[in-house]
Amino acid sequence: MAKLIKIHQQNPQQRLVKQVVDRLNSGAVIAYPTDSGYALGTALGNKNGLERIRKIRHLSKRHDFTLMMRDLSHISEYAKLDNNAFRLLKKILPGAYTFILEGARDVPKRLLHEKKKTIGLRISNHGVVQALLTQLDEPLMSVSLIIDGYEFYDIDDVRDAVESQVDVIIDDGYCPPEPTTVIDLSGGGIEIIRFGAGDTSFLE
C-alpha cells in the first residue's frame, strides 16, 4: 500500500520532500502531480522501477519515457541539440511541454526510443516537482498517469487506480489531466506531435 504524503505546491515542506527523495533513492516508484496532471516516476538508474511503471501503464518497449529535469543546466548530458533548439527551450521552459530530442551518446539505452534513439524531456514549473528535483539532484524517469477506464482529477482517483502498485503518492488535491504539448526537435526542424497545455502561438 502506497504511503500518502501531502505536499504544498506553493511552499513545499522540505522535510516531506526529503522523505520522498529518500524513497526514490531506495528504489521507489511514485505517483506525483505536475503542471499537466499526475505522473509516475522513478529514479534515473532504477531499472526495476522502470519495468514496474511499464507494467502499471501496459507500455511496450517502444514507449518513450520522459526525463523530468529541474532546468537546462545538464541537458547536454542527455540530449543533442543545436543552438536554435537550445534557444527555443530556454525561451519557453519551464512549462507544459515535452520535447523529443536525439539522445546523447552516453545515455542508457533503456531511456531511448528503441528505433529512433530519441529521448523525451520535460521541465515543469510545478512547485512540488521543482522541490523534488532540487533535492534529488538528477532527473526523474517519468510518464503521464494514463490508465484505460480511469480519469485522474484528484488524489482519490489516483489512489483508486494505483495505490497498491506504487510506493508513494504525493497529494496535491485537484490536478486535472491536460497533456503536455509534444514538440519533436530530433529531425533538425520543429514538428508538433501533439497539441496540449503548452501554448504554440510563438511558433506561427
C-alpha positions as CSV (number, residue, x, y, z in Angstrom):
1,M,0.0,0.0,0.0
2,A,1.4,3.4,-1.0
3,K,2.4,6.0,1.6
4,L,0.4,9.1,1.0
5,I,2.3,12.4,1.5
6,K,0.6,15.8,1.2
7,I,3.0,18.5,-0.1
8,H,2.0,22.1,-0.7
9,Q,2.7,23.2,-4.3
10,Q,3.4,26.9,-3.5
11,N,5.5,26.2,-0.4
12,P,6.8,22.6,-0.4
13,Q,7.7,21.3,3.0
14,Q,11.4,20.3,2.7
15,R,11.1,17.6,5.4
16,L,8.4,15.9,3.4
17,V,10.2,16.3,0.1
18,K,13.2,14.6,1.7
19,Q,11.0,11.7,2.7
20,V,10.0,11.2,-1.0
21,V,13.6,11.7,-2.3
22,D,14.9,9.1,0.2
23,R,12.3,6.6,-1.0
24,L,13.2,7.3,-4.7
25,N,16.9,6.7,-3.8
26,S,15.9,3.4,-2.3
27,G,14.1,2.2,-5.5
28,A,10.6,3.6,-5.1
29,V,8.0,4.3,-7.8
30,I,5.9,7.4,-7.1
31,A,2.8,9.0,-8.4
32,Y,3.2,12.7,-8.3
33,P,1.5,15.9,-9.5
34,T,2.8,18.0,-12.4
35,D,1.6,21.1,-14.4
36,S,-0.2,18.7,-16.7
37,G,-1.8,16.1,-14.4
38,Y,-0.4,13.3,-12.4
39,A,2.6,11.3,-13.5
40,L,4.5,8.1,-12.5
41,G,8.2,8.5,-11.7
42,T,11.3,6.6,-10.5
43,A,15.0,7.4,-10.1
44,L,17.2,7.6,-13.2
45,G,19.1,4.4,-12.5
46,N,16.2,2.3,-11.3
47,K,15.7,-0.4,-13.9
48,N,13.2,-2.3,-11.7
49,G,11.2,0.9,-11.2
50,L,11.1,1.4,-15.0
51,E,9.7,-2.1,-15.5
52,R,7.1,-1.6,-12.8
53,I,5.9,1.6,-14.5
54,R,5.7,-0.3,-17.8
55,K,3.6,-2.9,-16.1
56,I,1.2,-0.3,-14.5
57,R,0.8,1.5,-17.8
58,H,0.9,-1.6,-20.0
59,L,3.6,0.0,-22.1
60,S,5.7,-1.5,-24.8
61,K,9.4,-1.3,-25.0
62,R,9.0,1.3,-27.7
63,H,7.2,3.8,-25.5
64,D,9.2,7.0,-24.8
65,F,9.9,7.7,-21.2
66,T,10.4,11.3,-20.4
67,L,13.3,12.8,-18.4
68,M,11.7,15.2,-15.9
69,M,14.5,17.8,-15.3
70,R,14.9,20.7,-12.9
71,D,16.4,23.1,-15.5
72,L,18.5,23.1,-18.7
73,S,21.9,23.2,-17.0
74,H,22.7,19.5,-17.6
75,I,20.7,18.9,-20.8
76,S,23.8,18.1,-22.9
77,E,24.4,15.0,-20.8
78,Y,21.2,13.5,-22.0
79,A,20.4,15.1,-25.4
80,K,21.9,16.5,-28.5
81,L,20.7,19.9,-29.6
82,D,21.9,22.8,-31.7
83,N,21.9,26.4,-30.8
84,N,18.5,27.1,-32.3
85,A,16.9,24.3,-30.4
86,F,18.6,25.4,-27.1
87,R,17.3,28.9,-27.6
88,L,13.8,27.6,-28.1
89,L,13.9,25.5,-25.0
90,K,15.4,28.4,-23.0
91,K,12.6,30.7,-24.2
92,I,9.6,28.7,-23.3
93,L,10.7,26.4,-20.4
94,P,9.6,25.6,-17.7
95,G,6.1,24.8,-18.9
96,A,3.7,22.2,-20.1
97,Y,5.8,20.9,-23.0
98,T,7.5,17.6,-23.8
99,F,10.4,17.9,-26.2
100,I,11.6,14.9,-28.3
101,L,15.4,15.2,-28.8
102,E,18.1,13.0,-30.2
103,G,19.7,11.2,-27.2
104,A,23.3,11.9,-26.2
105,R,25.9,9.2,-26.8
106,D,26.2,8.1,-23.2
107,V,22.5,7.9,-22.3
108,P,21.5,4.4,-21.2
109,K,19.7,2.5,-24.0
110,R,16.7,1.8,-21.7
111,L,15.9,5.6,-21.8
112,L,15.9,5.9,-25.6
113,H,13.3,5.1,-28.2
114,E,14.3,1.6,-29.5
115,K,14.4,2.6,-33.2
116,K,14.8,6.4,-33.3
117,K,17.3,6.7,-30.4
118,T,15.3,9.8,-29.2
119,I,14.5,10.9,-25.7
120,G,11.6,12.9,-24.2
121,L,12.4,15.9,-22.0
122,R,10.3,18.0,-19.6
123,I,10.9,20.9,-17.3
124,S,7.8,21.5,-15.2
125,N,7.1,24.7,-13.3
126,H,5.1,22.8,-10.7
127,G,6.4,23.7,-7.2
128,V,6.4,20.1,-5.9
129,V,8.3,18.8,-9.0
130,Q,10.9,21.5,-8.7
131,A,11.4,20.8,-5.0
132,L,11.8,17.1,-5.6
133,L,14.3,17.5,-8.4
134,T,16.3,20.1,-6.4
135,Q,16.9,17.6,-3.6
136,L,17.2,14.5,-5.9
137,D,19.9,16.3,-8.0
138,E,19.2,14.2,-11.1
139,P,16.3,13.8,-13.5
140,L,13.3,11.5,-12.8
141,M,12.3,8.9,-15.4
142,S,8.6,9.7,-15.9
143,V,5.4,9.0,-17.8
144,S,2.0,10.5,-17.6
145,L,-0.5,8.6,-15.4
146,I,-2.9,7.3,-18.0
147,I,-4.9,4.1,-17.5
148,D,-7.9,2.9,-19.5
149,G,-11.1,3.2,-17.6
150,Y,-9.8,5.9,-15.2
151,E,-9.8,9.6,-15.1
152,F,-7.3,11.4,-12.9
153,Y,-8.6,14.7,-11.5
154,D,-7.7,14.4,-7.8
155,I,-6.0,12.3,-5.2
156,D,-8.9,9.9,-4.7
157,D,-8.8,8.9,-8.4
158,V,-5.0,8.2,-8.2
159,R,-5.5,6.1,-5.0
160,D,-8.3,4.1,-6.6
161,A,-6.1,3.2,-9.6
162,V,-2.5,2.7,-8.3
163,E,-2.4,2.7,-4.5
164,S,-1.4,-1.0,-4.4
165,Q,1.1,-0.6,-7.3
166,V,3.3,2.3,-6.3
167,D,5.3,3.1,-3.1
168,V,4.5,6.8,-2.6
169,I,1.6,9.0,-3.7
170,I,2.1,12.8,-3.4
171,D,-1.2,14.5,-2.7
172,D,-1.7,17.8,-4.4
173,G,-5.5,17.7,-4.3
174,Y,-7.1,18.7,-7.6
175,C,-4.7,18.2,-10.5
176,P,-6.7,17.9,-13.8
177,P,-5.1,15.9,-16.6
178,E,-4.2,18.2,-19.5
179,P,-1.5,16.6,-21.6
180,T,1.7,18.5,-22.5
181,T,2.3,19.8,-26.0
182,V,4.8,17.5,-27.6
183,I,7.4,19.1,-29.9
184,D,9.8,17.0,-31.9
185,L,13.2,18.6,-32.5
186,S,15.1,15.4,-33.3
187,G,15.0,15.9,-37.1
188,G,16.5,19.3,-37.1
189,G,13.2,21.1,-37.6
190,I,10.2,21.8,-35.3
191,E,7.4,19.3,-35.6
192,I,4.4,19.5,-33.2
193,I,3.4,15.9,-32.5
194,R,0.5,16.7,-30.1
195,F,-1.2,19.9,-29.2
196,G,-1.8,20.2,-25.4
197,A,-1.5,22.6,-22.5
198,G,1.6,24.4,-23.7
199,D,0.9,27.5,-26.0
200,T,2.3,27.1,-29.5
201,S,1.4,30.5,-30.9
202,F,5.0,31.6,-30.7
203,L,5.8,29.0,-33.5
204,E,3.4,30.5,-36.0
